Amino acid sequence: MAAKVGVSEATVSRVLNGKPGVSDATRSAVLTALDVLGYERPTQLRGERARLVGLVLPELQNPIFPAFADVVGNALAQRGFTPVLCTRTAGGVSEADYLELLLEQHVSGVVFAGGQYAQADAPHEHYRQMARRKLPAVLVNAAVEDLGFPRVSCDDAVAVEQAFGHLVALGHTRIGAVLGPTDHVPSRRKLAALVACAERAGVELAEEHAMFSLEGGQAAATRLLQRGVTAVVCASDPLALGAIRAVRRQGMRVPHDVSVVGYDDSAFMTCTEPPLTTVRQPIEAMGRAAVELLANRIAGTAVPDEELLFEPELVVRASTAPAPR
């Protein structure tokens, strides 16, 4: 760095340690070189920006993500950090671009929820860039392996067992599943658990994959209904609402003809018609755990790169009923 700026190593050392005796111009040149060469500024040189934490979400249409942002934002504020919300949209700023913007702001760390780390076929180089630069980060909900960051996840296998067991107890023997894209790691986990549950219960399982949207859920559920299912397990609440719409478009009723189970227990699921039976993610506990892990990493405390699994809860409402005879 001294060679880059054309000063002595002692001058660089004084700048990096915040010592006096260096002109403003030289200090600025050293810090600029630090950024250009890809090094992180020492905490004491980041000023107020050192208390910024990026929160990267895939969308805000699904109510679970604003709820998660609220939990994480409050937990960060209690620790003296300010969240910087970054939301990906189709055709908008990419996750990698958001990361570059956050690095330019010298954030202290990043919390990712529902990011590209959960898609096996998506690019992951920006995560490896973070690892090389030793930027603290936490990934929420089921990442691909070997990215090297701590992970906080809802237990997909337990969620499926709860939903599937509920439907089997109601007498359903032809059960469908509406899952996310085929490369989506949480959906892969749910499918593996569904297959195991179906084999143990001796019931028929049909699956369809869709984008995470109400329209995707409707299209996938329509295909399942054509295959004769009497119950549908969905990988998100918006997918479940799409499934309910599909049932109605086929001239049938929920739950009298087809039962539907969602996933998340996001806001207003008690206000749908009928109120949605769903599996609740413990986002309060998960969000606070993510912030605690991140704060420990920022403070230099060793945090294992392992996955913390949180147990979901089946919330039974009015969208499930005994199988039709």
Beta strands, then each sheet from edge to edge (+ up, - down):
strand 1: 52-57
strand 2: 82-87
strand 3: 109-113
strand 4: 137-140
strand 5: 151-154
strand 6: 174-179
strand 7: 204-209
strand 8: 231-234
strand 9: 259-264
strand 10: 277-280
strand 11: 307-310
strand 12: 313-315
sheet 1: 2+ 1+ 3+ 4+ 5+ 11+
sheet 2: 7+ 6+ 8+ 9+ 10+ 12-
end
